[in-house]
């Protein structure tokens, strides 16, 4: 248990940040799933529209430092490749 005022404050801040980061990670996963569902549906235009929304979400999360920028780039690249591989 935290014994100093500083340590108690850090513990409070950690709980707040942990909850916020958890919400961002959940938002990230949901966005990815929406694009994958659109790809599975077979409609390329819908998949591209979802991908545009997902890109901004991924970039926001990377900018905040929840995920590393390379992880964000990797996810965007793989989703983009799956959309390009769809039949036009």
BELWO-V592672 format. One record per residue. N is the residue number from 0. RES is the residue in one small letter. PSI is psi as a letter, one per 30 degrees, with the letter a starting at -180 (none if undefined). NEAR is the number of other ideal C-beta (glycine too) atoms within 8 Angstrom. Layout:
N,RES,PSI,NEAR / N,RES,PSI,NEAR
//
This chain:
0,x,k,2 / 1,x,k,7 / 2,x,f,4 / 3,x,l,6 / 4,x,e,5 / 5,x,e,6 / 6,x,e,9 / 7,x,e,9 / 8,x,e,8 / 9,x,e,9 / 10,x,e,9 / 11,x,e,8 / 12,x,e,8 / 13,x,e,8 / 14,x,e,8 / 15,x,e,8 / 16,x,e,8 / 17,x,e,8 / 18,x,e,8 / 19,x,e,8 / 20,x,e,9 / 21,x,e,8 / 22,x,e,8 / 23,x,e,11 / 24,x,e,10 / 25,x,e,8 / 26,x,e,10 / 27,x,e,13 / 28,x,e,8 / 29,x,e,8 / 30,x,e,12 / 31,x,e,11 / 32,x,e,8 / 33,x,e,11 / 34,x,e,14 / 35,x,e,10 / 36,x,e,8 / 37,x,e,13 / 38,x,e,11 / 39,x,f,6 / 40,x,f,8 / 41,x,f,6 / 42,x,j,7 / 43,x,e,10 / 44,x,e,6 / 45,x,e,9 / 46,x,e,14 / 47,x,e,9 / 48,x,e,9 / 49,x,e,11 / 50,x,e,13 / 51,x,e,8 / 52,x,e,10 / 53,x,e,14 / 54,x,e,9 / 55,x,e,8 / 56,x,e,11 / 57,x,e,14 / 58,x,e,9 / 59,x,e,8 / 60,x,e,14 / 61,x,e,14 / 62,x,e,6 / 63,x,f,7 / 64,x,g,5 / 65,x,e,9 / 66,x,l,10 / 67,x,k,6 / 68,x,e,7 / 69,x,e,6 / 70,x,e,9 / 71,x,e,13 / 72,x,e,9 / 73,x,e,8 / 74,x,e,10 / 75,x,e,11 / 76,x,e,8 / 77,x,e,8 / 78,x,e,13 / 79,x,e,9 / 80,x,e,8 / 81,x,e,10 / 82,x,e,13 / 83,x,e,6 / 84,x,f,5 / 85,x,l,10 / 86,x,k,3 / 87,x,none,3
//
